[in-house]
Amino acid sequence: MTGMAANTPSTPSLRLLPGGSVDVSELQRDYDRQMGVVAEALRTLGTIADRLALAAKAQDGPRVMRPVMSVTEAAECLGVSRSTMNRLIRSGQIPVQRFNSIPKILREDLDTYTRSGR
């Protein structure tokens, strides 16, 4: 008997050597090749993770102020909490406009508030 048949074409077969020992060199080469593929996949995943982290960090930069914003967006632009923003609205320091009963803040009103230095 010179070898054992493999179950699939991609599985290397074992060769029996004289004296009953098994030649595992083909298995070792296949294992080494597969480990190379795994290592390359891990390097690629690492690169993707690094790029995603950089992209996420870039998005944390200064926000572009839209002409009309929600209360939450306006609070983010000012760097205050939503409750502080609601307090500024209630006190009349920042006017609010309602569109279909939804409160919105105009960019120009935020600009006026920040220029006033309050």
N, CA and C atoms as a LAMMPS dump frame, in Angstrom:
ITEM: TIMESTEP
0
ITEM: NUMBER OF ATOMS
354
ITEM: BOX BOUNDS ff ff ff
-5.0000000000000000e+02 5.0000000000000000e+02
-5.0000000000000000e+02 5.0000000000000000e+02
-5.0000000000000000e+02 5.0000000000000000e+02
ITEM: ATOMS id mol type element x y z
1 1 1 N 0.859 -1.173 0
2 1 2 C 0 0 0
3 1 3 C 0.902 1.233 0
4 2 1 N 0.719 2.115 -0.99
5 2 2 C 1.594 3.273 -1.124
6 2 3 C 1.001 4.521 -0.523
7 3 1 N -0.241 4.574 -0.243
8 3 2 C -0.831 5.784 0.33
9 3 3 C -2.29 5.583 0.62
10 4 1 N -2.842 6.531 1.346
11 4 2 C -4.262 6.485 1.654
12 4 3 C -4.952 7.497 0.781
13 5 1 N -6.077 7.145 0.232
14 5 2 C -6.824 8.057 -0.638
15 5 3 C -7.387 9.203 0.189
16 6 1 N -7.343 10.369 -0.365
17 6 2 C -7.889 11.553 0.307
18 6 3 C -9.382 11.647 0.072
19 7 1 N -10.08 12.275 1.008
20 7 2 C -11.52 12.451 0.871
21 7 3 C -11.849 13.516 -0.161
22 8 1 N -11.034 14.553 -0.233
23 8 2 C -11.266 15.626 -1.189
24 8 3 C -9.986 15.859 -1.969
25 9 1 N -10.092 16.42 -3.17
26 9 2 C -8.896 16.644 -3.972
27 9 3 C -7.899 17.6 -3.32
28 10 1 N -8.348 18.518 -2.451
29 10 2 C -7.437 19.494 -1.86
30 10 3 C -6.728 18.959 -0.615
31 11 1 N -7.139 17.781 -0.124
32 11 2 C -6.516 17.215 1.058
33 11 3 C -5.34 16.341 0.639
34 12 1 N -4.128 16.64 1.125
35 12 2 C -2.979 15.821 0.739
36 12 3 C -3.102 14.421 1.322
37 13 1 N -2.533 13.463 0.63
38 13 2 C -2.589 12.092 1.116
39 13 3 C -1.324 11.783 1.905
40 14 1 N -1.422 10.805 2.767
41 14 2 C -0.276 10.343 3.545
42 14 3 C 0.421 9.239 2.77
43 15 1 N 1.743 9.3 2.762
44 15 2 C 2.5 8.227 2.113
45 15 3 C 3.17 7.398 3.183
46 16 1 N 2.994 6.107 3.049
47 16 2 C 3.673 5.203 3.965
48 16 3 C 5.056 4.914 3.403
49 17 1 N 6.06 5.087 4.225
50 17 2 C 7.437 4.825 3.835
51 17 3 C 7.829 3.425 4.283
52 18 1 N 8.888 2.908 3.679
53 18 2 C 9.362 1.588 4.138
54 18 3 C 9.612 1.614 5.648
55 19 1 N 9.252 0.591 6.327
56 19 2 C 9.414 0.507 7.774
57 19 3 C 8.187 0.99 8.517
58 20 1 N 7.119 1.398 7.778
59 20 2 C 5.871 1.773 8.417
60 20 3 C 5.785 3.238 8.843
61 21 1 N 6.793 4.07 8.577
62 21 2 C 6.699 5.481 8.951
63 21 3 C 5.869 6.243 7.914
64 22 1 N 5.406 7.4 8.289
65 22 2 C 4.535 8.202 7.436
66 22 3 C 5.294 9.451 6.99
67 23 1 N 5.22 9.735 5.684
68 23 2 C 5.823 10.955 5.139
69 23 3 C 4.836 12.098 5.346
70 24 1 N 5.149 13.022 6.231
71 24 2 C 4.259 14.134 6.527
72 24 3 C 4.713 15.42 5.857
73 25 1 N 5.713 15.369 5.004
74 25 2 C 6.232 16.6 4.388
75 25 3 C 5.166 17.305 3.553
76 26 1 N 4.345 16.528 2.85
77 26 2 C 3.285 17.153 2.064
78 26 3 C 2.26 17.824 2.977
79 27 1 N 1.934 17.171 4.103
80 27 2 C 1.014 17.773 5.065
81 27 3 C 1.618 19.042 5.662
82 28 1 N 2.921 19.009 5.959
83 28 2 C 3.585 20.18 6.529
84 28 3 C 3.581 21.332 5.535
85 29 1 N 3.837 21.065 4.265
86 29 2 C 3.806 22.123 3.24
87 29 3 C 2.409 22.719 3.12
88 30 1 N 1.38 21.864 3.142
89 30 2 C 0.009 22.352 3.047
90 30 3 C -0.341 23.189 4.28
91 31 1 N 0.065 22.726 5.449
92 31 2 C -0.18 23.466 6.686
93 31 3 C 0.516 24.825 6.627
94 32 1 N 1.761 24.854 6.221
95 32 2 C 2.512 26.111 6.118
96 32 3 C 1.841 27.071 5.139
97 33 1 N 1.359 26.542 4.007
98 33 2 C 0.675 27.387 3.029
99 33 3 C -0.601 27.962 3.622
100 34 1 N -1.368 27.138 4.312
101 34 2 C -2.609 27.615 4.915
102 34 3 C -2.342 28.645 6.016
103 35 1 N -1.293 28.455 6.787
104 35 2 C -0.948 29.425 7.827
105 35 3 C -0.521 30.753 7.194
106 36 1 N 0.127 30.692 6.043
107 36 2 C 0.481 31.915 5.32
108 36 3 C -0.763 32.666 4.879
109 37 1 N -1.771 31.934 4.419
110 37 2 C -3.032 32.551 4.001
111 37 3 C -3.729 33.194 5.211
112 38 1 N -3.736 32.487 6.332
113 38 2 C -4.36 33.018 7.545
114 38 3 C -3.622 34.276 8.011
115 39 1 N -2.291 34.239 8.002
116 39 2 C -1.507 35.402 8.434
117 39 3 C -1.784 36.601 7.538
118 40 1 N -1.875 36.382 6.235
119 40 2 C -2.171 37.48 5.302
120 40 3 C -3.574 38.033 5.549
121 41 1 N -4.535 37.159 5.827
122 41 2 C -5.902 37.611 6.117
123 41 3 C -5.923 38.45 7.39
124 42 1 N -5.174 38.044 8.402
125 42 2 C -5.122 38.813 9.651
126 42 3 C -4.466 40.167 9.435
127 43 1 N -3.421 40.227 8.61
128 43 2 C -2.794 41.517 8.3
129 43 3 C -3.788 42.429 7.585
130 44 1 N -4.536 41.868 6.645
131 44 2 C -5.533 42.652 5.905
132 44 3 C -6.615 43.167 6.841
133 45 1 N -7.096 42.311 7.738
134 45 2 C -8.11 42.742 8.71
135 45 3 C -7.57 43.832 9.626
136 46 1 N -6.315 43.724 10.016
137 46 2 C -5.693 44.759 10.843
138 46 3 C -5.646 46.092 10.118
139 47 1 N -5.298 46.051 8.829
140 47 2 C -5.252 47.272 8.024
141 47 3 C -6.636 47.891 7.909
142 48 1 N -7.64 47.063 7.683
143 48 2 C -9.021 47.559 7.583
144 48 3 C -9.449 48.187 8.902
145 49 1 N -9.14 47.533 10.02
146 49 2 C -9.508 48.072 11.327
147 49 3 C -8.826 49.417 11.569
148 50 1 N -7.556 49.523 11.196
149 50 2 C -6.84 50.8 11.359
150 50 3 C -7.487 51.901 10.529
151 51 1 N -7.854 51.581 9.294
152 51 2 C -8.472 52.594 8.43
153 51 3 C -9.839 53.01 8.947
154 52 1 N -10.611 52.05 9.461
155 52 2 C -11.916 52.383 10.039
156 52 3 C -11.756 53.272 11.274
157 53 1 N -10.746 52.991 12.098
158 53 2 C -10.51 53.817 13.28
159 53 3 C -10.141 55.239 12.877
160 54 1 N -9.305 55.386 11.851
161 54 2 C -8.936 56.721 11.374
162 54 3 C -10.145 57.465 10.82
163 55 1 N -10.985 56.748 10.073
164 55 2 C -12.183 57.377 9.514
165 55 3 C -13.124 57.827 10.622
166 56 1 N -13.287 57 11.649
167 56 2 C -14.159 57.364 12.768
168 56 3 C -13.6 58.571 13.503
169 57 1 N -12.28 58.61 13.68
170 57 2 C -11.661 59.749 14.366
171 57 3 C -11.836 61.021 13.548
172 58 1 N -11.731 60.913 12.223
173 58 2 C -11.9 62.088 11.36
174 58 3 C -13.324 62.628 11.45
175 59 1 N -14.293 61.751 11.628
176 59 2 C -15.684 62.189 11.722
177 59 3 C -15.965 62.886 13.046
178 60 1 N -15.102 62.68 14.045
179 60 2 C -15.294 63.332 15.334
180 60 3 C -14.81 64.779 15.326
181 61 1 N -14.296 65.225 14.182
182 61 2 C -13.783 66.59 14.07
183 61 3 C -14.907 67.607 14.095
184 62 1 N -14.6 68.841 13.717
185 62 2 C -15.62 69.889 13.749
186 62 3 C -16.817 69.541 12.872
187 63 1 N -17.98 69.794 13.381
188 63 2 C -19.197 69.49 12.636
189 63 3 C -19.543 70.664 11.717
190 64 1 N -20.098 70.308 10.579
191 64 2 C -20.57 71.339 9.661
192 64 3 C -21.958 71.738 10.127
193 65 1 N -22.126 73.012 10.351
194 65 2 C -23.42 73.489 10.838
195 65 3 C -24.385 73.645 9.667
196 66 1 N -25.516 72.997 9.791
197 66 2 C -26.552 73.107 8.774
198 66 3 C -27.376 74.358 9.025
199 67 1 N -28.094 74.85 8.009
200 67 2 C -28.89 76.068 8.204
201 67 3 C -30.011 75.898 9.218
202 68 1 N -30.59 74.689 9.31
203 68 2 C -31.661 74.406 10.265
204 68 3 C -31.284 73.106 10.973
205 69 1 N -31.316 73.132 12.315
206 69 2 C -30.87 71.972 13.087
207 69 3 C -31.89 71.581 14.141
208 70 1 N -31.801 70.322 14.543
209 70 2 C -32.599 69.879 15.684
210 70 3 C -31.968 70.456 16.951
211 71 1 N -32.687 70.345 18.057
212 71 2 C -32.172 70.83 19.333
213 71 3 C -30.89 70.064 19.691
214 72 1 N -30.881 68.769 19.454
215 72 2 C -29.71 67.948 19.762
216 72 3 C -28.512 68.36 18.906
217 73 1 N -28.726 68.578 17.608
218 73 2 C -27.636 68.999 16.727
219 73 3 C -27.087 70.36 17.143
220 74 1 N -27.973 71.271 17.496
221 74 2 C -27.534 72.598 17.938
222 74 3 C -26.725 72.491 19.227
223 75 1 N -27.156 71.626 20.139
224 75 2 C -26.411 71.426 21.385
225 75 3 C -25.018 70.89 21.087
226 76 1 N -24.912 69.94 20.152
227 76 2 C -23.606 69.398 19.767
228 76 3 C -22.714 70.483 19.18
229 77 1 N -23.287 71.354 18.361
230 77 2 C -22.501 72.443 17.756
231 77 3 C -21.969 73.396 18.813
232 78 1 N -22.757 73.641 19.855
233 78 2 C -22.313 74.534 20.931
234 78 3 C -21.442 73.821 21.953
235 79 1 N -21.455 72.48 21.899
236 79 2 C -20.684 71.718 22.881
237 79 3 C -21.32 71.699 24.252
238 80 1 N -22.662 71.724 24.277
239 80 2 C -23.391 71.682 25.542
240 80 3 C -24.34 70.491 25.528
241 81 1 N -24.862 70.157 26.7
242 81 2 C -25.818 69.052 26.777
243 81 3 C -27.172 69.499 26.22
244 82 1 N -28.008 68.518 25.955
245 82 2 C -29.352 68.836 25.456
246 82 3 C -30.155 69.594 26.518
247 83 1 N -29.967 69.23 27.789
248 83 2 C -30.709 69.933 28.844
249 83 3 C -30.262 71.395 28.95
250 84 1 N -28.972 71.659 28.768
251 84 2 C -28.496 73.05 28.752
252 84 3 C -29.089 73.785 27.566
253 85 1 N -29.15 73.118 26.423
254 85 2 C -29.727 73.732 25.227
255 85 3 C -31.199 74.064 25.476
256 86 1 N -31.931 73.148 26.094
257 86 2 C -33.346 73.41 26.404
258 86 3 C -33.482 74.587 27.363
259 87 1 N -32.569 74.716 28.315
260 87 2 C -32.59 75.84 29.252
261 87 3 C -32.34 77.152 28.499
262 88 1 N -31.405 77.157 27.55
263 88 2 C -31.145 78.353 26.749
264 88 3 C -32.364 78.743 25.912
265 89 1 N -33.069 77.737 25.414
266 89 2 C -34.281 77.993 24.622
267 89 3 C -35.384 78.561 25.516
268 90 1 N -35.593 77.911 26.682
269 90 2 C -36.643 78.38 27.603
270 90 3 C -36.386 79.8 28.101
271 91 1 N -35.114 80.136 28.275
272 91 2 C -34.792 81.474 28.781
273 91 3 C -34.863 82.538 27.681
274 92 1 N -35.04 82.09 26.425
275 92 2 C -35.141 83.036 25.319
276 92 3 C -33.793 83.461 24.749
277 93 1 N -32.693 82.896 25.254
278 93 2 C -31.375 83.261 24.747
279 93 3 C -31.155 82.731 23.325
280 94 1 N -31.771 81.597 23.014
281 94 2 C -31.713 81.042 21.661
282 94 3 C -33.146 80.818 21.198
283 95 1 N -33.548 81.507 20.126
284 95 2 C -34.924 81.325 19.633
285 95 3 C -35.104 79.947 18.98
286 96 1 N -36.302 79.474 19.045
287 96 2 C -36.634 78.196 18.411
288 96 3 C -37.746 78.432 17.395
289 97 1 N -37.651 77.769 16.257
290 97 2 C -38.686 77.806 15.218
291 97 3 C -39.362 76.438 15.218
292 98 1 N -40.624 76.424 14.914
293 98 2 C -41.333 75.141 14.871
294 98 3 C -41.74 74.855 13.429
295 99 1 N -41.378 73.659 12.991
296 99 2 C -41.762 73.177 11.663
297 99 3 C -42.6 71.931 11.892
298 100 1 N -43.899 72.03 11.58
299 100 2 C -44.837 70.931 11.869
300 100 3 C -44.747 70.537 13.345
301 101 1 N -44.692 71.512 14.199
302 101 2 C -44.616 71.386 15.662
303 101 3 C -43.308 70.76 16.16
304 102 1 N -42.325 70.603 15.278
305 102 2 C -41.012 70.069 15.686
306 102 3 C -40.072 71.254 15.892
307 103 1 N -39.473 71.368 17.089
308 103 2 C -38.594 72.506 17.346
309 103 3 C -37.302 72.414 16.533
310 104 1 N -36.945 73.52 15.899
311 104 2 C -35.713 73.605 15.106
312 104 3 C -34.985 74.89 15.465
313 105 1 N -33.683 74.849 15.349
314 105 2 C -32.844 76.001 15.634
315 105 3 C -32.203 76.453 14.319
316 106 1 N -32.28 77.755 14.057
317 106 2 C -31.653 78.295 12.856
318 106 3 C -30.173 78.558 13.126
319 107 1 N -29.35 78.265 12.147
320 107 2 C -27.92 78.47 12.277
321 107 3 C -27.598 79.931 12.609
322 108 1 N -28.28 80.824 11.946
323 108 2 C -28.008 82.248 12.188
324 108 3 C -28.303 82.62 13.64
325 109 1 N -29.306 81.986 14.263
326 109 2 C -29.591 82.252 15.666
327 109 3 C -28.47 81.732 16.574
328 110 1 N -27.898 80.563 16.215
329 110 2 C -26.749 80.056 16.979
330 110 3 C -25.551 80.984 16.812
331 111 1 N -25.335 81.453 15.569
332 111 2 C -24.223 82.388 15.324
333 111 3 C -24.387 83.65 16.156
334 112 1 N -25.596 84.173 16.194
335 112 2 C -25.86 85.377 16.989
336 112 3 C -25.59 85.119 18.461
337 113 1 N -26.02 83.948 18.966
338 113 2 C -25.796 83.61 20.373
339 113 3 C -24.297 83.507 20.673
340 114 1 N -23.531 82.844 19.827
341 114 2 C -22.098 82.684 20.092
342 114 3 C -21.361 84.016 19.982
343 115 1 N -21.781 84.867 19.047
344 115 2 C -21.144 86.191 18.92
345 115 3 C -21.433 87.083 20.12
346 116 1 N -22.569 86.844 20.776
347 116 2 C -22.928 87.675 21.915
348 116 3 C -22.042 87.365 23.135
349 117 1 N -21.339 86.248 23.087
350 117 2 C -20.398 85.905 24.152
351 117 3 C -21.031 85.448 25.441
352 118 1 N -22.248 85.008 25.403
353 118 2 C -22.919 84.544 26.64
354 118 3 C -22.414 83.203 27.04
